[in-house]
Each structure stands twice: as structure tokens, then as C-alpha cells.
Amino acid sequence: MHPNVDECGVFMSNLVKTEWTPTMSIKFLLEHIWTLLAIPDVYSTECDLTRAHSYKTDTERFNQLAREYSVKYAAAYTDFD
């Protein structure tokens, strides 16, 4: 659950989707992704509006839900057997 990641898990960033050029370094792209994941851009046109609103109006509750989603869904994929 993140404002810049859609419900299918697609990272929503113009830089990654349309503005990427071969001259950009991997380091630059990874730093962009890491920064956007750490500090959501809720004012971007590339975000889930419902999640962005939730983040803007009650960040503490949003973070709590995000932790719950991580435990519930990310933990489900740790068993690779």
C-alpha cells in the first residue's frame, strides 16, 4: 500500500515510465525509486488518488495500514518451496 504504487504493484513514476533515457545511470534510477518509496509524492499526477488522500489527511493511520499490508501480503511470499 503506497501512493506511488498501484493495486497491481506497478511503480507509478513518469521518470521510470516515459522520461527514462539510456544516458541515465542505474544509480540515478535506483535513487529515484528509493526516494519516492521513502517519501511518497502525493501531489504528483502519478499516484493513486485515494491512497494519496489518505496519506495527506491521516499519515499515522496510513502508515499503520501499510505495515499491516506488508505483514499480510509480503510475508505470504517468503516461502519459496
C-alpha positions in Angstrom: 0.0 0.0 0.0 1.8 3.1 -1.3 0.5 6.2 -3.1 3.1 5.7 -5.9 2.4 2.0 -6.4 -0.9 0.9 -8.0 -3.0 -2.0 -6.8 -1.2 -4.3 -9.2 2.2 -3.4 -7.8 3.2 -1.2 -10.7 5.5 1.7 -9.7 3.9 4.9 -10.8 6.7 7.3 -11.9 7.0 9.4 -15.1 10.7 9.1 -14.9 10.6 5.3 -15.0 7.7 5.0 -17.5 8.3 7.7 -20.1 11.2 10.1 -19.2 13.9 7.4 -19.0 16.8 7.8 -21.3 19.8 5.5 -21.9 22.1 8.1 -20.5 20.6 7.8 -17.0 22.7 5.7 -14.7 21.3 2.7 -12.8 22.4 4.5 -9.6 20.3 7.6 -10.6 17.2 5.4 -11.3 17.5 3.4 -8.1 18.0 6.6 -6.0 14.8 8.0 -7.7 12.8 4.9 -6.8 14.2 4.6 -3.3 13.4 8.3 -2.6 9.9 8.0 -4.0 9.2 4.9 -1.9 10.7 6.6 1.2 8.9 9.9 0.7 5.7 9.5 -1.3 4.9 12.2 -3.9 1.2 12.6 -3.1 0.9 15.7 -5.2 2.1 14.0 -8.4 -0.2 13.1 -11.2 1.4 9.7 -11.0 -0.1 8.5 -7.8 -3.2 6.6 -6.6 -5.5 9.5 -5.6 -7.3 7.5 -2.8 -4.0 6.5 -1.2 -2.6 10.0 -1.6 -5.6 11.5 0.1 -5.4 9.0 2.9 -1.7 9.8 3.3 -2.2 13.5 3.3 -5.2 13.5 5.8 -4.0 10.9 8.3 -0.4 9.8 7.8 -0.2 7.9 11.0 -3.2 5.7 10.1 -1.9 5.3 6.6 1.5 4.1 7.9 -0.3 1.7 10.2 -2.3 0.2 7.3 0.8 0.0 5.2 2.6 -2.0 7.9 -0.4 -4.3 8.2 -0.4 -4.9 4.4 3.3 -5.6 4.5 2.9 -8.3 7.1 -0.2 -9.8 5.5 0.9 -9.8 1.9 4.7 -9.6 1.8 5.1 -12.3 4.3 2.9 -14.6 2.2 5.7 -14.7 -0.4 8.6 -15.6 1.8 8.2 -19.4 1.4 9.7 -20.4 -1.9 9.4 -24.2 -1.5 
